[in-house]
Amino acid sequence: MARDAVALEIISRKLSAVADEMYFAIQRASRSAYVKEAADFATAILDTEGNVFAYPPSATFAFLVDSNYRTLIDAIPDLQPGDVVATNDPYRSGGLATHLPDVNLLRPLFHDGKLVAYAWSFAHFADVGGSVPSSMSPALTEIFQEGLRIPPLKLFRAGQPNEDLFEMIRMNSRVPDMVVADLRAMAGALALGEARLAELIDQIGPQPFHSYIRDVQDYAESRARAVLRRIPDGSYEFWDYMDDDMVSRIPVRIRLKMTVNDGHVTLDVSGTDPQVKTAYNVPSAGQRMYWLTFRLTGFITTHDPDIPKNAGIYRNISMINPPGTVLNAEFPDAVNLRVAAPYRLFDATGGALIQAVPELMPAAPGGTMVPFSFAEVMDDGSRRVEVVQPMRSGMGALNGRDGVDARDNSLNNMRNHPVETVEVESAVLITEYDIRPDSGGAGRWRGGVGQMITIRSSVDGGVVLARGMERLRFPPWGIFGGDAGATLQAVLNKGKSGERPVPKIHELVLDRGDTLTLLMPGGGGYGDPFLRDPAAVREDVLDGFVTRDGAWRDYGVALNADFTIDLAATLVRRDARGPLPVQPFTFGRFRLLWEAVFDDAFMLDMNRRLYALRKPSRHTIRRRIFERILPALADGNADLNAALEQTESLRRHAVQVLDDILPLTAEIA
């Protein structure tokens, strides 16, 4: 490394300050709640090869550093000063844009007539057309339904706006003025970045500048590898599940084999299930990218919080991600809910790390964030679409510390919206917005609790759209004797006539006075809950994290009417139960029943046979196999837990069905 650490820290922070100023310029000029309130946007400065060397410390996304910018750079050669390229197309951007609402802009930065860097920004737009308001629904089946696709095109040419492209974008959005305002805010921030970077280069000189941006990436690489070397060499396997693909009741498995060798980590997801017919697919282009590495990003930045956020962090992480899995979707499959599968890969990576470094890792987080929106028709016939809240789950507990409440450690990119703003800008009243008691997994250290919210529609025909609803069947697992967290629940008209549970939401119509309650999962617990300090349980009850009944049921703690601890009753209750055998993971009943029939060997065998088929056949045959083995999967009202109880007969039946439907000698369909 050419320079000492002090000099590198100084220049790294100066560069980050430029990216930070770009970031705040967008936030202050934006008209969208996604940007100005939820902060679902980012900026960065890249070297001429497309590697991030400056990232804003204020950005709520830390992991977007690990993106493929090269495809966008190569899409339009010979960019000139003042050009700005726009795209939102996952399949044309090499996975830089991962769903259509995420619009990316790129501007070449010149100094004395020479290309020195690129400025980049992205923002989540409130609506880019498509079949549903907000352009997002898990039920969509191909990208053509999801909205306007913008291949890499010049939004500005030599500083002049491409009005034809602006008008095309305007005409394909339900909130045209909002999206155009956000586009202009982003473009303005890129121009600001060019001016500030030129000032910095004038201060330090062109040659030192280029040396610095190489050195700061080398510096980050060495620090990241030092953290990764804390993981013992070896291979670690783990898997987790999405609840279903929304067109069937069949879970979707995300499988990871993590191999560590002297600080180099390889993530192999080749055992993962095939891509699905709905919008849960990840358009990764088979590359290492931020949605697939963000658990390792968190591990590195937790153990080295001041590491420079640049591309050097990821040089010691590689990916094996074959085409056709739900983590490497192929055109033209829908992708707008691409976050659900990476959440489960986040948890799978966490499970692998627990096997390697258990003293450093928490239990599973709640593992889902639900940014739900409300759409209404205005008097002039236009649609108003507003995000209500990005609803959050709780963090898993770790040795010696409770999980963070109402804040998941898997995805922290969005802030909550002020209730007053939501009620002014949309036709809903928020009648309840609180923490969800008893949702955190019980343990010696308690899992963080999730949030809960109830909204009431003020209009007829309002439409709720909710993406990311997961953990309805597979709860967030606890570790080393800790209980799993609560599952997600949604309820229409809770406590009123016509109350009913709501499954995953595509579009839910609310008339005036209808309510929707969303109860988010909590994180998994750590350690035997009967070993938790009774005083800590009492404090949890007083603070609303645990109910009085939960204290007795889950922790064996008896409380008197005045909330003092009945120590005698507590000791009797705890002694009567006695010690429990400690398992590394507490998965919950449904997963145990499911895997008693569909174990790892069966799933690997089935997927190996499925991947020999042409893509159009895989989903149909996979569904046929599962529903032949377990007919209850085809019945939306059947009790799957009860159906799975017949473990031994189902296991024998499963092997026979697989051989009947998909024999090893089958020709490729």
N, C-alpha and C positions, 0 to 999 in steps of 0.2 A: 504494500500500500504506500502511495507516494507521499502522503501527508499525515501529520499527527492528528490525534483524535480531537483535540481542542479546535483546530482549524476546520476540521470537517464538521463538527457540531455547529460552529458559527455559520458556515456557508449553507449547511443544510437548513438551518432555521431561517436564514434570509430567503432561501428559495421557497420554503414552505409558506413564508409570509406573503409572497406573491400569490401563491395558490389560494391562500386564505382570503386575501383581498378580493380575488375573483369570486370566491364563494359567497362572501357577504354582498357583493354587488348584485348577484342573482337574487338572493333572498330578499333584498330591499326593493328590488324592482318588479318582482313577480306579483301576479294577481291570483295565483292558484293556492288553495289551502294545502295542497300536497307539498308545495315548495315553502311558502312563507310560514306555515304552521308545523306541518309534519316533517319538513326538512328532507324530503325524498329527492335529493339531488346531490351532485358532487362536481368538483373541478379537479384538474391535474395539469401538470406540465410534463411533457415527454421529450426524451432525446430523439435524435433523427432516426433511430431504429425502432421507435415506438415503446421504449421502456420508461416507466414513470420514474422521475427523479425528484419531483416536488408534489406534495399532496397536502391539502389543508388540514391542519390540526383540528379545526372546528367541525369538520365534516362528520356527520353521524355514521357514515359508512367508513370503516377503516380498510375493508378488504378489497375494494374496487381497484386497488393498485394492481391486483393480479388479473388483468384483463388483456384480451387480444386486441391491441390497437393497430397491429401491423396490417390486417386485412383492410381496414378503412384507409390507412395511409396509402396502400398500394392501389386502391380502387380508382383513384383519379391521379394519374401522374402529372408532373410538372405544375404543381400548384404555385400560384403567384401571390405576391403580397396582397392582403385584403380578401383573399378567398376564404370562404367558410363552407365546409362540407357537412351535410346533414344526412343522418340515416336513423331508422328505427327498425330495420329489417333483420331479425335474428339470423336468417339463413343467408343473407347477402353480406352481413358484417362479421362473419366468422364467430358469432356468439358474443360480440361486444354489446349489442343490444340483445336483451334476453326476452323481452316481450314488446309488443308494439307501442304501448304507452310510454316506454322509456326512449325518448328522443335524444340522440347523441350529436354533438357538434364538434368539429375539429378545425382548427385554424393553424396554418403554418406561420411560424414566427421568424422574422428576418432581422438581421442586424448588419448594417452597411451592405445591404444587397445580398447577403448570404443566409441560407437557411440554417438556423441554429437550434430550433426546437419546434414543438407543436403544443398548442394549448387545446385542452379538451374540456367539455362539460357535458353533463347529462341531466335531464330532469324528467320526472314522471308527470305526464300530462293527464289532465282530468278526463279527457275523452279524445280519441282519435278515430271515431266512427265505429263501424262494425254493428253486430246484431243486438248489442245491449248497451245501455248507458254505462259509461266508464270504460267500455271496451274490454271488460274482463268478466268472464264467467267460467267456472270449472266445467260446464256442460258443453262448451264449444268443441268441435271435432276437427277443424282444420283452420289454418291461419287465415284463409280467405274470409272467415266469419269474424275475425278478431279486429278488423279495422283497416285503415289505410296503411299500406306498406310503402315506405320511402326507401328505395335503394340509395346507395351513396350518390348524392347529387349536390351541386353547388347551390347553397342557399344565398351566398353572396359571391359576386365576381368582382375582384379588384375593389372591394369595399362597397359595391353597389348591390342592393337587394335584388334577388331573382323574384320579381313580383309574381311570375307565373306559378312558381313553387309555393310561395306564400299563399296565393289564392287557392291552390289545390288543397293545401292543408286546412285552410279556413273552411272550405266548402265540405270537408269531410269530418268536421267536428260538431258535436252538439253544443259546444261552448267556444265558438270560434274566436271571439275577442280575447278570451282568457289564454288560449293556446298561442295565439300570435303574440300577445304581450310577453308570454314566457319565452318564446323564441327570441324576441328582440332583447330581452334581458340577458339571455345566455350569450348571444352574439356580442353584446356590449361588454360583457365580462371577459370574453376572449380578447377583444381589442385592448381592454385595460391590462390584461396579462402581458400582451406584447410590449406595451409601453413600459411597464414596470420591469420586465426582464431586460429590456434595452438599457434602462438606467443602471441596473445591476452590472451588466456586461461592461458598460462604460466605466464603472468604478473599478472592476477587477481585471478587465482586459479579456479579449476573446480566447486566447490560448489557456490562461488559467481557468476560465469558465469551463471549457470543455474538459480539462483535466479534473476539475472539481466534480462535475456531474458523473464522471466515471468512478472517481474515488468514493463518492458518497454511496454509490450502489455497492461497491466492493466492501465498504465499511458495514453496511446493513447485512450483506451476505455473511460476513464473518461473525457478527453478533447473533444473527438468526441461527447459524450452525452451532454456535456455542450453546444455545438453548436446546436445540434438537438433540444434541449429544447427551442431554440428561435422560433421554429415552434409551433404555438398554437395546442393544442389537437383537434382532429376532423378527419373527412374523407373528402378527396378532390379527385374529379374525372376529368379526362381529357383524350383526345385521339387525335391522329394525324395519318397521312396516308403516306404510300409508294405509289408512283404514280401507280404502277401496278406490276404484276409478270413476265412480259416480254412475256408470252405466251397468255395473254389476255390484255384488256384495263381496267380491273377491279381493282380499288384501294384496297390496303391491309391495314386494320385498326389495329393500336396498341392502346389498351385501358388500362388505369391504374386507379386503385382505391388506393390511398395512405392514410393510416390510421396512425395517430400519437398519441402516448400515453406516456406522460412524457419522451420524448426523445427517445422513441423506435418507429421506423418507419417500417411499413409493406407495401410492394409493392405487390399488387394483380393484376396480368395481365390476369386473367382467362377469361375476356371478349374479349381477342384479337382474331383475325381471325386465322383460321386453317393454318397449314404449307402449303407451296406452292410447285408446281412441279419444280420450278427452284431453283437457288442456293442462295436464300435470307434467308434460314432457319438458326436458331441459335441452335447449339448443346449444350445446357446448362445442359443437364441431369436433368432438373427440379430443379437445385440448384441455390441459390444466387451466382452470379458470376459477374466478372468485367464489362462485356458488359451490364449488366442489372442495375448496381448500380453506373455507373460512373457520372451521374448527381449529385447524393448525395455526391459522392467523391469530386466533384468540389465544392459543397456547403460547405462541411466541411473544405476543405483545403483553400478555399477563406477566410473564417471567422476565421480560425486558421492556418495561413500559415506555422508555425513552428511545427505543430503537427508531432510527429514521424510517419513515413510511415510504419506501420506494421499492422498485422491482427486485433489488438485490435480495430481499427477504425470501423470495421464492425460488432462488436458483438451486436450492437443495431439496426441492419437492418435485416429484415427477408423477405422472398419471398414466394408468392403463385403463382406457375407457373405450371399448369397441363400439362400433355403430349399431344402432337398433335398440339399445337399452333405453330405459326411461331417463337415464342421465346423459344420453347422447342421441337425441331424436333426429330423425331424418325428415326432410321436406315431404309433404306440406303439413305435417301434424301440428295441432294447436299447442301453444306453449304459454298462454297468459298466466297460468298458475304454476309457473316453473319453480316457485319457491318451496312447494310442499316436499318434493323429493329431496332437495338439498338439506332441508331440515332433518330428514331422517338420516342422510349421510352425515350430517353434523353429529347426530346422536350415535351413529355407528362408529365414527371416528373417536368420539368420547368413550364409548365402550371399549374400543381397542386400547386407548390410552390408559384406561383404568386397569387393564390387565398388565400394562407395562410399568406405569408409575402411579399406583393407587393412592399414594400419599399426596399427590398433586391435583387430583381430579375430583370434580363434583359429580353427584348423581345427575340423571337426565333432567334437563329443563322442561318446562311445560311444552315447549317444542311447537308452538303455533302462534302466529300473529294474524289477526283478522282485521284488516283495514276495510271496514264496511261502509258503503256509500248509500245515499238516499237520492232518488231521482223523482222529479215531479214535472208535470206539464204546466207551463206558464200560460197566462191569459192570451198571449200572442201566438201560442202554439209551439213555442220553443221549449226545449228541455233544460232544466237546471239540474246539474249533478254536483253534489258536494260530498266529500268524505266526512263521515260523522266522527268516528274515532278509530285509530289503529289500536285495536284491543290486544292486550298482552297477557301472557301467562307468567308464572313465577320461575325463578331459577332453582336448580337443584342444590341440595345441601352438600357440604364437604366436611372433611374431618376438622372439627373444632369451630365450625361456623354455619349458621343457618343460611339458607338460600335467600337471595334478594327477593323482596316481595314486589309483585306487580311489574316485574322487569325481567325479561328472559335474557340469558347471556348468549343466545344463539343469533339473534338479529335485533340490533338496537338502533336501526337507522331512522326510526320515525318517532317524533314526539307526540304527546297527546294534544288535543285541541281544546282551547278554552270552551267550556259549556256555553257561555254567553255568545261566543262567536258562532258556534254551531246553530244555536237556536235562532239567531238573526239571519243566517245565510241559508237555512233550509227549513222545511216545514215539519220539523220534529221538535218535541219537547223531551228533554232528558230527565226522566223522573227518578232515576237512580244511577249513580256512577260511583262504585265503591270497590273495596277489596272483597274477595269471596272467601268467607271463613271455611275452615276445614278442607280447603283445596290443596294445601301443601302436604306432601307425603310426610306422615308421622315418622319421627326418628329421634335418636339422641340429639341430632341436629335436624331441625325441621326444614322441609322444602319450602321455598318461597310460595306464597299464595298468589293465585291469579286475580285478575280483575273481573268485575261484573258490571253490566249496564242494562238499563231498560229504557227504550225509547217509545214515545207515543206519537203516532202520525196525526198531523193537524189537517190533513187533506184526504180526500178519497182518491184511490188509485195511485198512491205513492208506491214506489218500488224500492225495496231493499236489495242490494247486491253485496254479497259477502264472499270474499275469496280467502283461501287458506284454512278453512275449517278442517282440522285434523285432531287426532287423539280423542275421537269419539268412542273407539273400541279398545285401542292399545294405549293404556295409560303410561305416563312418563315414569320410567322405572326408578326404583330406589336401589341403594347399594348397602352391602354389609349389614343387613338386617333392617334397614330403613324401608318404609312402605312406599309403594308407588303413589304418585300424585293423582288427584281427581281427574276424570276425563272431562272433555268439553261437552257442554249442553247448550241447546238453544230451545226456547219455549215461546210459543205464540200465545198471547193473552193470558199470561201467568196469573193465576188466582181469580180468573173471570170465567164466565160461561164460554165454552168453546176452547178452553185451554188444551193445547196439544204440543207434543215435542216436535221439533223441526229438525230434519236431517240436513245434510249439506245443501246450501242455498245456491240455486241458479238465479232465479228472480222470485222474490217473495212480495206479493202485493199486499199493502196495508191500506185499509180504509180509515176514515176519520175515527179516532178513538182506539184503534187497534194498537197493541203493544207487542214489542219483541224484546225478550230478555236473553242476553248472551252471558254465559257463565264459563269463564276461561279456566284451563287446567292449571294446576300447581306443579311445582317441581318435585322430584323424588326426594325422599328422606335419606339420611345417612345414620346407620347404627340403630340398635334396638330402642324403640321409643320408650320402653319401660325403664330405660336408664337415663332418660332426660330429667334434669333437675326439676322437681315439682314447682319450685319458685319460677322457673322459666316458663313452665306450662301456665301457671297462674297469670303471669304477665301477658302471655299470648291471649288468654281469655279476656283480660281487661282491655287489651288493645284491639280486640276484634278479629284476630287471626285464627283463633280456635274457639269453638263453642264450648259451653259447659259440658254438654253431652259428649263432644269430641274429646275433651280432656279425660273423661272417665273411660270412654270406649277405646281410644287409641293410645292413651298414655298411662292409664290406670291411676289417674290423679282425681281424688275426691275433693270437691270444693263445698264449703258451707254456704248458707244463704247470703252471708256478707262477703263472700269470695275469699275468705281465709281458707287455708289448706287444712283438710281433715287428715292429718298425718297418719293416724292409726288406720283409718279405712284405706288410705293409699297403700300402706305397707301390706295390709292383708290382701288387697287386690293384686298387687304386684307379686307377692310371694306365692299366691295361689296359681298364678300362671306359670311361674318358674322360667328358667332360661330357655331360649329358642335356639335351634341350630342356625348358624349364620351362613347364609348363602351370599355369594358375591353380588347377585342381582335379584331383585324382586320385580318380576315382569307383570304380574297381574294374571287373573284367572283365564281370560280369553286367550292370551298369547300361549299360556301353558297348554291349554286344550288344543289350540290350533297346531302347535308344533309337535304335539303327541301324534298327530296324523300326518302333517305335512312337514317332516323334519328336513334338516339341511341336505342330507343325501338325496331325498326325493326331489327337492326343489332344484338342486344342481343338475340332476339327471333330466328332469323335465325341461329345464331351460336349454340344456345342451341339445336336446332333440328339437325344441322349438326354433332355435337359432339356425337350424339346418333348413328351415322352411323359408319361403319368400315372405317378406314383411306383411303383405295383406292377409296372410293365412294365420299368423301367429296369435292374434287376439282372439279370433273365433275359436280356434282349436284349444287354446289355453282355457277359455271359458267353458268349452264343452267338457274338458277333462275335469275341472273342479266341480261343475254342477252335476256331472255323472257320479262322481265320488260322494258328493254331499248335496243331495237334491234340495236341502233347505236353503242353499245359496240362491236358488232360483225363485224362492218364495220370499217376497219382501216383508212378510209378517211372521216368518218362522223364527223361533228362538234358536239361534246358532249355538249358544252355549249348551243347550240341551241336546241338540243334534250331534255335537262333537263329543258327548260323553261316551259314545260307543267306540272307544279308542281302538281296541284291538281289531275288531271286525272292519273298521274303516281303514286301518293301515293296510290290511291284507287286500281289501277292495281297491285301495288307491294304486297299488303296484299293478294289479290286474288291469284296471282301467287304463293306466298309462300305456301298458303294452298293447292293449286292444286298439286304442285310438291313435297312438303314435309309436308304432313299433320301431325298434332301432334300425330296421332295414327299410323304413319308409323312404320312398323317393321324394325328392324335394318338390313341394307342391307348387 
